[in-house]
């Protein structure tokens, strides 16, 4: 009897078989900062995945192996101040500095040019790289990206920006605050397990981690990078934007605004019943859409409503 090939997460076809290599956790020192990153080996294109605020490489654990199974070499760093990377007591922690440091880290690990994907703050960093250093970015994927719009700060950012927050971070950012934060960014709160809360908390509690989050929060003012991200339509690399329809942090209306201002050749996809982090809440659908984009295959877009109107969440579906 003929053996059936394993199917892709979407059931859309057989997985291209690749040699099985376990992901490796690595460290590299760049400009005095020790960076932690996870490498998922693969023979194909380099793909760099960037996390958001108060997060780390952990956020991509559901997506990175699926991309590697499609043949991509996937690298997932903890940016400076996050995860198991160094967390200097002083910055800079603004998005422009983080972008330049990510590019320096890429060069240090032998990646001159790559596809960049980023969630939230990581999306800002990736978009800045595509605008300022397009020669380093061959493709761009933005997941609920933090753009320079008048977006109300979520609770954890307001807390981290409070007076004396850097000095008192260990008292005001607690495990309970992290659990509340995760409940906000997930559509389905049942997916906020005790293990997930602990994974976030343990990384934030690493040396100087909580203070670093307060410093990052204070550096998130949009003014310094507004001149760049207001030029989002000038991005010329192939771009895919994924947006959770039920994002409480950066609502869908802001994603639609970004889609209207983007290059007409970019693609915009909405994931229903999904919050701020598609890579964690819907990893299989997210990996499938990312892989299709990276492979140059067609991705069905969300229907764009007329200016002034919004899409109802129940009308949306995964492409």
N, C-alpha and C positions, 0 to 999 in steps of 0.2 A: 504494500500500500504506500502511495506517495505521501511523504511527510509534508505537512502543512507548514508554511513559513509563519513565524510570529508576526502579528499585525502591529501597525503603528497605534499610538494611544487613541486615535480617532477611529480606528478600524478602516483607514483609507488605503491600506496597501501594506506590503511586506517591509519589514525593517531591513535596511541594507546591513548585512552582517559585517561587523568590525571586530578586530582582535579585542578580547576582553582585557582591559587594563583598569585597575582600581584607581579612583581619584586619589590624588596625593596632596596633602597639606604641606605647604612650603613657606619659607621665610626668605626675604631678601632685604638688604639694607640699601636705601636710596636717599642720598643727600642727608645722611644722619638719621633717617627714620627707618625703623624696621617694619616692613610690611608683611602681613600674613596674606596668603592667597591659596586658593584651591585650584588645582589643575586637573581637568578631565581630558586625558589624551585622546587624540583623534587625528586622522591623516588629512583632514580637510582644512577649510578656512579657520582663521583665529576669530573667536567670538569672546568679547569681554563683557561681563555682566556686572552692573553697578547697583548697589543697594541704596536705600533711602535713609532718612534721619532716624536715629536711635535703632538702626538695624545693622546688618552685617552680611557677610557672604552666606550665612545660614539661610537667608530668605530665598536663595536660589536652589536649595537642595532638591526641590521637586522637579525643577526644570532642567538644570545643568546635565544630569545623566541622560535625559531624553534627547537633548541636543547632541550630546556626544554619541548616542546610539545612531544618529543620522550621519555621523562621520565628521562632525565639527570638533576642532580642538577648543575647549571651553575653559576660560580662565576667569576666576571669580575672586577679586581682591576685597579685603577689608580696607576701606579708605582710611587715611590718617584720622585718628580720633575714634575709630570704631572697631568692634570685634576684637581680634587678637593682635591688631596692629598697634604701634606706639601711639600714645595720646599725650603729646606735649602740653604742659601747663599753660603755654601761650601759643597762639595761632601761628600763622593765619589759618582760619577755617572758613573763609568765604568761598563761594562756589567757583570763582575764577581761579583761586589758589588750588583748590581741590582738583580742578580740571588739569592744571599744569602738572600737578604732582602725579595724577593718574597717568598722564602721558609719559612722564619720567619713569614711573614704575614699569609701564609697558616696554619702554626701550631697555630697561634693566633686565627684563625677563625675555628679551629677544623678539619682541613684537613691535615691528615698525608701523604696521598698518593693520587695522582690524575692524570688524563689525562691532559697534558699541550698542549695548542695550542698557537702559537705566530706568529704575522705578523711582518716582517722586523726586527727591533731591538728586538721586543718581541720574534721572532723566535730564535735569538741568545741566549737570556736569557733562553728560554725553552730547546734549544739544550745543553747548558752548564749544566743545571740541570740534564738532562738525562745522560750526561757523568760523572759528578762529584758526583751526588747523585742519582744513578739509583734506589735506594730503595724508593725514594719519587715520582718517575715518572712511571706510569703504561702504558702510551701510549703517543705518541708524534705526533703532527701535525704542520708542518712548512708551512707558507704561505709567499712566496716571501721573504724568510729569508735572513737577512744580514749575510753573511759568510765572513771569513777572506781572501777574494780574492782581487786582485788589481782592485777594482771597483771605477771608478771616482766619487768623491763626487758630489751630486746634488747641485743645486744653494743654497738652503736654508742652507745646511750644510756648504758650503763654506762661506756663509755670517756669520753664527753663529760662525765659527772658526776664523774669522778675528780678528786682533789685537784690543783690547779694546772692543770687542763684548759684554762680560758680563756687562761692565759698561754702554754701549750705546745700549743695546738690545732693549729698548723701542722705540728707534729712528730708528734702522735699520731693525727690524722685525715688519712690519706693516700689517694691514688687507689686503692691496694689495699684499704683499709678500705671505701671507697665501693663497689668491685666486690663485696666480700664481703657488704656490706649489701644490695645489689640481688639477689644470689643468694639471700639469705634471704627477701626479700619477693616474689619471683616463684616461682610453682609450676614453670613451664617455664624453666629457666635458659638455654635457647638464645635466649631473647628479650632476655637481657642482653648486648647488642652493645657493641662498642668505642665506637660513636657515642653510645650511651645513657650509658655510663660517663662519657664526655667531657662530655656535656651536663650531667650532675649535677656533675661535678668543676669545670668552668669557672665555674659559678654559685657554688659553695661557695668558690672561690678569689677571688671578687670582694672588694673592700676590706673587711677585717674579717669576712668571711663565716664562716670557721672558728671564730673566737672567738664570734661570735654564736650558732652552733649549740651551743656549750658553755653559753652563758648561757641559751638556751632549754631545754636539757636540765635544767639546775639548777632552772628555774622550773616544771617539769612535775609537781611534787608535787601530788597530787589534793586535799589538805586544803582549800585555799582555795575550790575550786569544788564540793566534795562536797555542800554543802547545796543547791546548784542542781541538779546532775545526778542526785542521788538522787530528784529530782522529775520524772524523765523521763516518767512517766505523765501529767503535767499539761500536756504539750505538746498544744495543740489544733489547730495547723495541720496540713493534710494531710501525712503523713510516710511516706516510703519508706526502708527500710534494705536495703542490698545488702551481701552478705558473701561474700568468697572462701572456699570451703570448706576450702582448704588453707593458711590464713594461719598462718605460724609466729610472727608477732609478737603478734597478738591472736586466739587460736584461736576457732573457731566456737562453742565452748561459751559464751564470753562474749557473742557475738552473740545466741545463743539466750536467754541470761539477760536481755539488754536487751529482746529481743522480748517476753518474758513480762511485763516490768515496764512496757512502753510502753502508750500509749493503745490500747485494743482496735481502734480504727479505723485504726491504722497498719498498714503492709504490710511483710513481711519476706521477702526473696528471697535464695536462696543460689545462687552460681555455682560449679559444679563445675570441677575442674582449674584453679583460680584461687587466687592468693595474696592478699597484703595490698593490692594496688592494682588493683582491677578496671578502673579507667579506663585503665590502661596495658596490662594483660595481655589484657583482653577489651573493647576500646573499642567495638566495634560492638554487642555484646550490652548493654553498660552504657548506651550512648547510647539504644538502643531502649527499655530499661526506664525510663530517666529521662524520655524523651519521653512515653511512655504515662502515667506518673504526672503529669507537668506538664500534660498535655492532659486529665486527669481520666478517663482510660480505665482499664479493669480490668487489674490486674497480678496474675497467679497467684502465690500465696504458697507458701513452703516448708511442708511438713508439720511441725507442731510435735509433738515427742515428749513423752511424759509427763515431769513433773518428775523429775529424777534419771536420766533416760536421754538419750542423745545420738543424733544422726543419723549414720549411716555415710556417708562422703563419696561412695561409689559409688552410693548411693541417690538422690543429689541430681542435679537437672538444671536448666538455665536455664529460667526461666518464659517 
